[in-house]
Amino acid sequence: MAATFSLIGTIEPFLHCNLKQGDTIYCESNAMVMMEQNLELKGTMQGGIMQSLARRFASDESLFQQEIMATGGEGDCLLAPTLDGDMQILDVGARQYKLSDGAFVAAHKTVEVKAQIQRNLGGAMFGDTGGFIIMQTQGNGQVIVSGFGSLFEIDVEPGKDVIIDNGHVVCWDASLDYKLSLATSKKKGFMSNIINSVTSGEGMVLNFSGRGKVVICSRNRDNYQSWIQSVLGSNSGGRGSSGGLLDRVL
């Protein structure tokens, strides 16, 4: 029987995992918050050195992930993602998922999250979708993803394409077709679209088609980071030494 996952709390929840003797899960580096003494934690290159290097290249994650095993009997642990926000537990098997950068939190040992070269080169040219390499699940079990802010699930149906801002996509059904483009009118020329995108504040969008689901988050981490940097930059000049202290703290 596989380890069981559940979410505790409604705002920025913990991921609770109960492991029986012999169960194993793995999670992103530094995700472990608490575990009972029957559990053992070790660092591992999940999938070997080449897959670890590919994940590092694709999503800027650590080469090593954490593996938690129930070696001394049943035990519980609490995990949490790096960024503020919600999590979602996804069943993997008949349905597989592609993951955006930083979305992976944890999974059963029977689920692999592997780096793959995107077949859609247009989607690989821009944005935060892993570049030419993207993460995709394989196997059977459960995988847990996280996003910045609240999470929401969108159903895509044939003939009803869905367009989503690139920075708000957490993961999507691997069977969906998708392409990346500027959030501007297709009637305009390429350079006109770029200029309009810059001046209007629009960014890149992903157009999903087919049948499946997409998990989105309410906040865009890159926009938030840019806002934080603008605030710190505007305040540091007028505060003397306090700006340097704030920079060191953050």
C-alpha positions as protocol buffer text, in pm:
chain_id: "A"
residue {
  index: 1
  type: MET
  ca { x: 0 y: 0 z: 0 }
}
residue {
  index: 2
  type: ALA
  ca { x: 142 y: 338 z: -106 }
}
residue {
  index: 3
  type: ALA
  ca { x: 208 y: 629 z: 126 }
}
residue {
  index: 4
  type: THR
  ca { x: -92 y: 860 z: 167 }
}
residue {
  index: 5
  type: PHE
  ca { x: -82 y: 1235 z: 100 }
}
residue {
  index: 6
  type: SER
  ca { x: -318 y: 1500 z: 241 }
}
residue {
  index: 7
  type: LEU
  ca { x: -317 y: 1878 z: 276 }
}
residue {
  index: 8
  type: ILE
  ca { x: -341 y: 2038 z: 621 }
}
residue {
  index: 9
  type: GLY
  ca { x: -465 y: 2396 z: 644 }
}
residue {
  index: 10
  type: THR
  ca { x: -652 y: 2614 z: 398 }
}
residue {
  index: 11
  type: ILE
  ca { x: -402 y: 2896 z: 349 }
}
residue {
  index: 12
  type: GLU
  ca { x: -52 y: 2789 z: 240 }
}
residue {
  index: 13
  type: PRO
  ca { x: -110 y: 2433 z: 367 }
}
residue {
  index: 14
  type: PHE
  ca { x: 136 y: 2172 z: 480 }
}
residue {
  index: 15
  type: LEU
  ca { x: 163 y: 1850 z: 282 }
}
residue {
  index: 16
  type: HIS
  ca { x: 109 y: 1566 z: 529 }
}
residue {
  index: 17
  type: CYS
  ca { x: 236 y: 1220 z: 436 }
}
residue {
  index: 18
  type: ASN
  ca { x: 177 y: 897 z: 623 }
}
residue {
  index: 19
  type: LEU
  ca { x: 422 y: 619 z: 539 }
}
residue {
  index: 20
  type: LYS
  ca { x: 385 y: 254 z: 635 }
}
residue {
  index: 21
  type: GLN
  ca { x: 685 y: 27 z: 685 }
}
residue {
  index: 22
  type: GLY
  ca { x: 876 y: 8 z: 357 }
}
residue {
  index: 23
  type: ASP
  ca { x: 706 y: 307 z: 190 }
}
residue {
  index: 24
  type: THR
  ca { x: 920 y: 564 z: 10 }
}
residue {
  index: 25
  type: ILE
  ca { x: 846 y: 910 z: -128 }
}
residue {
  index: 26
  type: TYR
  ca { x: 1069 y: 1178 z: -275 }
}
residue {
  index: 27
  type: CYS
  ca { x: 1040 y: 1557 z: -271 }
}
residue {
  index: 28
  type: GLU
  ca { x: 1214 y: 1874 z: -376 }
}
residue {
  index: 29
  type: SER
  ca { x: 1528 y: 1972 z: -190 }
}
residue {
  index: 30
  type: ASN
  ca { x: 1460 y: 2130 z: 154 }
}
residue {
  index: 31
  type: ALA
  ca { x: 1087 y: 2047 z: 142 }
}
residue {
  index: 32
  type: MET
  ca { x: 1092 y: 1844 z: 464 }
}
residue {
  index: 33
  type: VAL
  ca { x: 960 y: 2043 z: 762 }
}
residue {
  index: 34
  type: MET
  ca { x: 908 y: 1766 z: 1019 }
}
residue {
  index: 35
  type: MET
  ca { x: 930 y: 1388 z: 1033 }
}
residue {
  index: 36
  type: GLU
  ca { x: 895 y: 1119 z: 1297 }
}
residue {
  index: 37
  type: GLN
  ca { x: 1186 y: 906 z: 1408 }
}
residue {
  index: 38
  type: ASN
  ca { x: 1073 y: 594 z: 1221 }
}
residue {
  index: 39
  type: LEU
  ca { x: 1146 y: 777 z: 896 }
}
residue {
  index: 40
  type: GLU
  ca { x: 1484 y: 819 z: 731 }
}
residue {
  index: 41
  type: LEU
  ca { x: 1582 y: 1105 z: 500 }
}
residue {
  index: 42
  type: LYS
  ca { x: 1864 y: 1108 z: 248 }
}
residue {
  index: 43
  type: GLY
  ca { x: 1967 y: 1307 z: -56 }
}
residue {
  index: 44
  type: THR
  ca { x: 1947 y: 1133 z: -391 }
}
residue {
  index: 45
  type: MET
  ca { x: 1999 y: 1203 z: -760 }
}
residue {
  index: 46
  type: GLN
  ca { x: 1654 y: 1089 z: -867 }
}
residue {
  index: 47
  type: GLY
  ca { x: 1678 y: 912 z: -1202 }
}
residue {
  index: 48
  type: GLY
  ca { x: 2058 y: 927 z: -1209 }
}
residue {
  index: 49
  type: ILE
  ca { x: 2313 y: 1194 z: -1290 }
}
residue {
  index: 50
  type: MET
  ca { x: 2188 y: 1275 z: -1641 }
}
residue {
  index: 51
  type: GLN
  ca { x: 1827 y: 1324 z: -1534 }
}
residue {
  index: 52
  type: SER
  ca { x: 1942 y: 1529 z: -1234 }
}
residue {
  index: 53
  type: LEU
  ca { x: 2147 y: 1755 z: -1461 }
}
residue {
  index: 54
  type: ALA
  ca { x: 1854 y: 1787 z: -1703 }
}
residue {
  index: 55
  type: ARG
  ca { x: 1618 y: 1886 z: -1418 }
}
residue {
  index: 56
  type: ARG
  ca { x: 1874 y: 2139 z: -1299 }
}
residue {
  index: 57
  type: PHE
  ca { x: 1890 y: 2287 z: -1649 }
}
residue {
  index: 58
  type: ALA
  ca { x: 1514 y: 2279 z: -1700 }
}
residue {
  index: 59
  type: SER
  ca { x: 1387 y: 2417 z: -1371 }
}
residue {
  index: 60
  type: ASP
  ca { x: 1690 y: 2545 z: -1177 }
}
residue {
  index: 61
  type: GLU
  ca { x: 1627 y: 2285 z: -905 }
}
residue {
  index: 62
  type: SER
  ca { x: 1898 y: 2130 z: -692 }
}
residue {
  index: 63
  type: LEU
  ca { x: 2083 y: 1832 z: -834 }
}
residue {
  index: 64
  type: PHE
  ca { x: 1978 y: 1639 z: -525 }
}
residue {
  index: 65
  type: GLN
  ca { x: 1624 y: 1569 z: -411 }
}
residue {
  index: 66
  type: GLN
  ca { x: 1512 y: 1437 z: -73 }
}
residue {
  index: 67
  type: GLU
  ca { x: 1402 y: 1076 z: -34 }
}
residue {
  index: 68
  type: ILE
  ca { x: 1203 y: 980 z: 275 }
}
residue {
  index: 69
  type: MET
  ca { x: 1170 y: 613 z: 371 }
}
residue {
  index: 70
  type: ALA
  ca { x: 981 y: 435 z: 649 }
}
residue {
  index: 71
  type: THR
  ca { x: 1267 y: 215 z: 770 }
}
residue {
  index: 72
  type: GLY
  ca { x: 1171 y: 177 z: 1136 }
}
residue {
  index: 73
  type: GLY
  ca { x: 793 y: 137 z: 1104 }
}
residue {
  index: 74
  type: GLU
  ca { x: 500 y: 367 z: 1032 }
}
residue {
  index: 75
  type: GLY
  ca { x: 565 y: 741 z: 1047 }
}
residue {
  index: 76
  type: ASP
  ca { x: 438 y: 1085 z: 945 }
}
residue {
  index: 77
  type: CYS
  ca { x: 611 y: 1382 z: 790 }
}
residue {
  index: 78
  type: LEU
  ca { x: 520 y: 1737 z: 690 }
}
residue {
  index: 79
  type: LEU
  ca { x: 646 y: 1897 z: 371 }
}
residue {
  index: 80
  type: ALA
  ca { x: 620 y: 2250 z: 232 }
}
residue {
  index: 81
  type: PRO
  ca { x: 716 y: 2413 z: -100 }
}
residue {
  index: 82
  type: THR
  ca { x: 970 y: 2692 z: -135 }
}
residue {
  index: 83
  type: LEU
  ca { x: 729 y: 2965 z: -246 }
}
residue {
  index: 84
  type: ASP
  ca { x: 416 y: 3093 z: -73 }
}
residue {
  index: 85
  type: GLY
  ca { x: 99 y: 2941 z: -208 }
}
residue {
  index: 86
  type: ASP
  ca { x: -131 y: 2644 z: -242 }
}
residue {
  index: 87
  type: MET
  ca { x: -67 y: 2281 z: -337 }
}
residue {
  index: 88
  type: GLN
  ca { x: -266 y: 2019 z: -525 }
}
residue {
  index: 89
  type: ILE
  ca { x: -248 y: 1638 z: -518 }
}
residue {
  index: 90
  type: LEU
  ca { x: -274 y: 1489 z: -867 }
}
residue {
  index: 91
  type: ASP
  ca { x: -338 y: 1126 z: -964 }
}
residue {
  index: 92
  type: VAL
  ca { x: -90 y: 1004 z: -1223 }
}
residue {
  index: 93
  type: GLY
  ca { x: -138 y: 698 z: -1441 }
}
residue {
  index: 94
  type: ALA
  ca { x: -398 y: 715 z: -1716 }
}
residue {
  index: 95
  type: ARG
  ca { x: -332 y: 1091 z: -1712 }
}
residue {
  index: 96
  type: GLN
  ca { x: 20 y: 1234 z: -1710 }
}
residue {
  index: 97
  type: TYR
  ca { x: 125 y: 1597 z: -1659 }
}
residue {
  index: 98
  type: LYS
  ca { x: 379 y: 1849 z: -1778 }
}
residue {
  index: 99
  type: LEU
  ca { x: 509 y: 2073 z: -1499 }
}
residue {
  index: 100
  type: SER
  ca { x: 617 y: 2436 z: -1509 }
}
residue {
  index: 101
  type: ASP
  ca { x: 941 y: 2548 z: -1345 }
}
residue {
  index: 102
  type: GLY
  ca { x: 935 y: 2502 z: -968 }
}
residue {
  index: 103
  type: ALA
  ca { x: 594 y: 2331 z: -959 }
}
residue {
  index: 104
  type: PHE
  ca { x: 714 y: 1993 z: -828 }
}
residue {
  index: 105
  type: VAL
  ca { x: 684 y: 1932 z: -453 }
}
residue {
  index: 106
  type: ALA
  ca { x: 670 y: 1555 z: -392 }
}
residue {
  index: 107
  type: ALA
  ca { x: 562 y: 1221 z: -538 }
}
residue {
  index: 108
  type: HIS
  ca { x: 531 y: 852 z: -474 }
}
residue {
  index: 109
  type: LYS
  ca { x: 843 y: 653 z: -557 }
}
residue {
  index: 110
  type: THR
  ca { x: 642 y: 487 z: -835 }
}
residue {
  index: 111
  type: VAL
  ca { x: 609 y: 821 z: -1017 }
}
residue {
  index: 112
  type: GLU
  ca { x: 898 y: 968 z: -1214 }
}
residue {
  index: 113
  type: VAL
  ca { x: 929 y: 1335 z: -1302 }
}
residue {
  index: 114
  type: LYS
  ca { x: 1158 y: 1327 z: -1602 }
}
residue {
  index: 115
  type: ALA
  ca { x: 1314 y: 1594 z: -1819 }
}
residue {
  index: 116
  type: GLN
  ca { x: 1208 y: 1574 z: -2183 }
}
residue {
  index: 117
  type: ILE
  ca { x: 1285 y: 1777 z: -2493 }
}
residue {
  index: 118
  type: GLN
  ca { x: 978 y: 1973 z: -2602 }
}
residue {
  index: 119
  type: ARG
  ca { x: 833 y: 1863 z: -2935 }
}
residue {
  index: 120
  type: ASN
  ca { x: 676 y: 2208 z: -2964 }
}
residue {
  index: 121
  type: LEU
  ca { x: 979 y: 2422 z: -3047 }
}
residue {
  index: 122
  type: GLY
  ca { x: 761 y: 2735 z: -3069 }
}
residue {
  index: 123
  type: GLY
  ca { x: 666 y: 2681 z: -2707 }
}
residue {
  index: 124
  type: ALA
  ca { x: 1028 y: 2623 z: -2615 }
}
residue {
  index: 125
  type: MET
  ca { x: 1156 y: 2956 z: -2744 }
}
residue {
  index: 126
  type: PHE
  ca { x: 1017 y: 3179 z: -2472 }
}
residue {
  index: 127
  type: GLY
  ca { x: 886 y: 3195 z: -2118 }
}
residue {
  index: 128
  type: ASP
  ca { x: 895 y: 2989 z: -1802 }
}
residue {
  index: 129
  type: THR
  ca { x: 796 y: 2652 z: -1946 }
}
residue {
  index: 130
  type: GLY
  ca { x: 1136 y: 2491 z: -1912 }
}
residue {
  index: 131
  type: GLY
  ca { x: 1289 y: 2616 z: -2238 }
}
residue {
  index: 132
  type: PHE
  ca { x: 1372 y: 2331 z: -2475 }
}
residue {
  index: 133
  type: ILE
  ca { x: 1353 y: 2086 z: -2184 }
}
residue {
  index: 134
  type: ILE
  ca { x: 1040 y: 2043 z: -1974 }
}
residue {
  index: 135
  type: MET
  ca { x: 941 y: 1819 z: -1685 }
}
residue {
  index: 136
  type: GLN
  ca { x: 682 y: 1544 z: -1737 }
}
residue {
  index: 137
  type: THR
  ca { x: 544 y: 1273 z: -1510 }
}
residue {
  index: 138
  type: GLN
  ca { x: 561 y: 901 z: -1582 }
}
residue {
  index: 139
  type: GLY
  ca { x: 438 y: 595 z: -1392 }
}
residue {
  index: 140
  type: ASN
  ca { x: 148 y: 543 z: -1152 }
}
residue {
  index: 141
  type: GLY
  ca { x: 71 y: 708 z: -819 }
}
residue {
  index: 142
  type: GLN
  ca { x: 40 y: 1068 z: -704 }
}
residue {
  index: 143
  type: VAL
  ca { x: 242 y: 1383 z: -758 }
}
residue {
  index: 144
  type: ILE
  ca { x: 201 y: 1706 z: -563 }
}
residue {
  index: 145
  type: VAL
  ca { x: 244 y: 2044 z: -730 }
}
residue {
  index: 146
  type: SER
  ca { x: 249 y: 2395 z: -591 }
}
residue {
  index: 147
  type: GLY
  ca { x: 186 y: 2741 z: -729 }
}
residue {
  index: 148
  type: PHE
  ca { x: 233 y: 3098 z: -614 }
}
residue {
  index: 149
  type: GLY
  ca { x: -99 y: 3204 z: -459 }
}
residue {
  index: 150
  type: SER
  ca { x: -425 y: 3009 z: -491 }
}
residue {
  index: 151
  type: LEU
  ca { x: -468 y: 2721 z: -736 }
}
residue {
  index: 152
  type: PHE
  ca { x: -756 y: 2667 z: -976 }
}
residue {
  index: 153
  type: GLU
  ca { x: -831 y: 2385 z: -1219 }
}
residue {
  index: 154
  type: ILE
  ca { x: -950 y: 2460 z: -1574 }
}
residue {
  index: 155
  type: ASP
  ca { x: -1106 y: 2200 z: -1807 }
}
residue {
  index: 156
  type: VAL
  ca { x: -1012 y: 2232 z: -2173 }
}
residue {
  index: 157
  type: GLU
  ca { x: -1254 y: 2085 z: -2430 }
}
residue {
  index: 158
  type: PRO
  ca { x: -1224 y: 2033 z: -2806 }
}
residue {
  index: 159
  type: GLY
  ca { x: -1326 y: 2347 z: -2994 }
}
residue {
  index: 160
  type: LYS
  ca { x: -1288 y: 2563 z: -2682 }
}
residue {
  index: 161
  type: ASP
  ca { x: -924 y: 2663 z: -2664 }
}
residue {
  index: 162
  type: VAL
  ca { x: -806 y: 2827 z: -2343 }
}
residue {
  index: 163
  type: ILE
  ca { x: -547 y: 3107 z: -2336 }
}
residue {
  index: 164
  type: ILE
  ca { x: -353 y: 3148 z: -2011 }
}
residue {
  index: 165
  type: ASP
  ca { x: -79 y: 3391 z: -1913 }
}
residue {
  index: 166
  type: ASN
  ca { x: 246 y: 3197 z: -1917 }
}
residue {
  index: 167
  type: GLY
  ca { x: 345 y: 3300 z: -1564 }
}
residue {
  index: 168
  type: HIS
  ca { x: 24 y: 3158 z: -1412 }
}
residue {
  index: 169
  type: VAL
  ca { x: 49 y: 2803 z: -1549 }
}
residue {
  index: 170
  type: VAL
  ca { x: 144 y: 2539 z: -1289 }
}
residue {
  index: 171
  type: CYS
  ca { x: 93 y: 2214 z: -1483 }
}
residue {
  index: 172
  type: TRP
  ca { x: -120 y: 2070 z: -1761 }
}
residue {
  index: 173
  type: ASP
  ca { x: -243 y: 1741 z: -1903 }
}
residue {
  index: 174
  type: ALA
  ca { x: 34 y: 1596 z: -2119 }
}
residue {
  index: 175
  type: SER
  ca { x: -221 y: 1503 z: -2388 }
}
residue {
  index: 176
  type: LEU
  ca { x: -311 y: 1869 z: -2449 }
}
residue {
  index: 177
  type: ASP
  ca { x: -169 y: 2058 z: -2745 }
}
residue {
  index: 178
  type: TYR
  ca { x: -19 y: 2394 z: -2659 }
}
residue {
  index: 179
  type: LYS
  ca { x: 164 y: 2680 z: -2823 }
}
residue {
  index: 180
  type: LEU
  ca { x: 324 y: 2992 z: -2686 }
}
residue {
  index: 181
  type: SER
  ca { x: 259 y: 3336 z: -2835 }
}
residue {
  index: 182
  type: LEU
  ca { x: 240 y: 3704 z: -2756 }
}
residue {
  index: 183
  type: ALA
  ca { x: -86 y: 3818 z: -2597 }
}
residue {
  index: 184
  type: THR
  ca { x: -168 y: 4042 z: -2893 }
}
residue {
  index: 185
  type: SER
  ca { x: -388 y: 4037 z: -3199 }
}
residue {
  index: 186
  type: LYS
  ca { x: -286 y: 3793 z: -3472 }
}
residue {
  index: 187
  type: LYS
  ca { x: -385 y: 4049 z: -3732 }
}
residue {
  index: 188
  type: LYS
  ca { x: -83 y: 4264 z: -3652 }
}
residue {
  index: 189
  type: GLY
  ca { x: 273 y: 4212 z: -3772 }
}
residue {
  index: 190
  type: PHE
  ca { x: 537 y: 4043 z: -3559 }
}
residue {
  index: 191
  type: MET
  ca { x: 725 y: 4362 z: -3464 }
}
residue {
  index: 192
  type: SER
  ca { x: 397 y: 4545 z: -3404 }
}
residue {
  index: 193
  type: ASN
  ca { x: 290 y: 4266 z: -3169 }
}
residue {
  index: 194
  type: ILE
  ca { x: 616 y: 4287 z: -2974 }
}
residue {
  index: 195
  type: ILE
  ca { x: 590 y: 4666 z: -2938 }
}
residue {
  index: 196
  type: ASN
  ca { x: 226 y: 4643 z: -2834 }
}
residue {
  index: 197
  type: SER
  ca { x: 309 y: 4368 z: -2586 }
}
residue {
  index: 198
  type: VAL
  ca { x: 582 y: 4578 z: -2422 }
}
residue {
  index: 199
  type: THR
  ca { x: 382 y: 4901 z: -2408 }
}
residue {
  index: 200
  type: SER
  ca { x: 62 y: 4738 z: -2283 }
}
residue {
  index: 201
  type: GLY
  ca { x: 229 y: 4524 z: -2019 }
}
residue {
  index: 202
  type: GLU
  ca { x: 109 y: 4204 z: -2186 }
}
residue {
  index: 203
  type: GLY
  ca { x: 342 y: 3906 z: -2181 }
}
residue {
  index: 204
  type: MET
  ca { x: 353 y: 3559 z: -2327 }
}
residue {
  index: 205
  type: VAL
  ca { x: 46 y: 3335 z: -2322 }
}
residue {
  index: 206
  type: LEU
  ca { x: -5 y: 2962 z: -2366 }
}
residue {
  index: 207
  type: ASN
  ca { x: -288 y: 2851 z: -2594 }
}
residue {
  index: 208
  type: PHE
  ca { x: -418 y: 2507 z: -2491 }
}
residue {
  index: 209
  type: SER
  ca { x: -635 y: 2292 z: -2715 }
}
residue {
  index: 210
  type: GLY
  ca { x: -773 y: 1939 z: -2704 }
}
residue {
  index: 211
  type: ARG
  ca { x: -920 y: 1770 z: -2397 }
}
residue {
  index: 212
  type: GLY
  ca { x: -765 y: 1779 z: -2052 }
}
residue {
  index: 213
  type: LYS
  ca { x: -706 y: 2004 z: -1755 }
}
residue {
  index: 214
  type: VAL
  ca { x: -471 y: 2285 z: -1665 }
}
residue {
  index: 215
  type: VAL
  ca { x: -382 y: 2392 z: -1310 }
}
residue {
  index: 216
  type: ILE
  ca { x: -317 y: 2764 z: -1274 }
}
residue {
  index: 217
  type: CYS
  ca { x: -205 y: 2987 z: -987 }
}
residue {
  index: 218
  type: SER
  ca { x: -344 y: 3328 z: -897 }
}
residue {
  index: 219
  type: ARG
  ca { x: -9 y: 3508 z: -881 }
}
residue {
  index: 220
  type: ASN
  ca { x: 283 y: 3547 z: -1119 }
}
residue {
  index: 221
  type: ARG
  ca { x: 612 y: 3499 z: -935 }
}
residue {
  index: 222
  type: ASP
  ca { x: 819 y: 3689 z: -1195 }
}
residue {
  index: 223
  type: ASN
  ca { x: 588 y: 3992 z: -1180 }
}
residue {
  index: 224
  type: TYR
  ca { x: 598 y: 3978 z: -801 }
}
residue {
  index: 225
  type: GLN
  ca { x: 976 y: 3957 z: -800 }
}
residue {
  index: 226
  type: SER
  ca { x: 998 y: 4256 z: -1034 }
}
residue {
  index: 227
  type: TRP
  ca { x: 764 y: 4454 z: -808 }
}
residue {
  index: 228
  type: ILE
  ca { x: 972 y: 4368 z: -498 }
}
residue {
  index: 229
  type: GLN
  ca { x: 1290 y: 4471 z: -675 }
}
residue {
  index: 230
  type: SER
  ca { x: 1134 y: 4800 z: -788 }
}
residue {
  index: 231
  type: VAL
  ca { x: 1019 y: 4877 z: -432 }
}
residue {
  index: 232
  type: LEU
  ca { x: 1359 y: 4796 z: -283 }
}
residue {
  index: 233
  type: GLY
  ca { x: 1534 y: 4992 z: -555 }
}
residue {
  index: 234
  type: SER
  ca { x: 1316 y: 5301 z: -505 }
}
residue {
  index: 235
  type: ASN
  ca { x: 1353 y: 5291 z: -126 }
}
residue {
  index: 236
  type: SER
  ca { x: 1719 y: 5199 z: -86 }
}
residue {
  index: 237
  type: GLY
  ca { x: 1853 y: 5526 z: -230 }
}
residue {
  index: 238
  type: GLY
  ca { x: 1672 y: 5744 z: 21 }
}
residue {
  index: 239
  type: ARG
  ca { x: 1729 y: 5538 z: 335 }
}
residue {
  index: 240
  type: GLY
  ca { x: 2102 y: 5537 z: 357 }
}
residue {
  index: 241
  type: SER
  ca { x: 2241 y: 5239 z: 542 }
}
residue {
  index: 242
  type: SER
  ca { x: 1899 y: 5084 z: 608 }
}
residue {
  index: 243
  type: GLY
  ca { x: 1869 y: 4995 z: 237 }
}
residue {
  index: 244
  type: GLY
  ca { x: 2187 y: 4789 z: 260 }
}
residue {
  index: 245
  type: LEU
  ca { x: 2059 y: 4612 z: 570 }
}
residue {
  index: 246
  type: LEU
  ca { x: 1731 y: 4531 z: 398 }
}
residue {
  index: 247
  type: ASP
  ca { x: 1920 y: 4391 z: 101 }
}
residue {
  index: 248
  type: ARG
  ca { x: 2127 y: 4168 z: 330 }
}
residue {
  index: 249
  type: VAL
  ca { x: 1819 y: 4043 z: 514 }
}
residue {
  index: 250
  type: LEU
  ca { x: 1637 y: 3956 z: 189 }
}
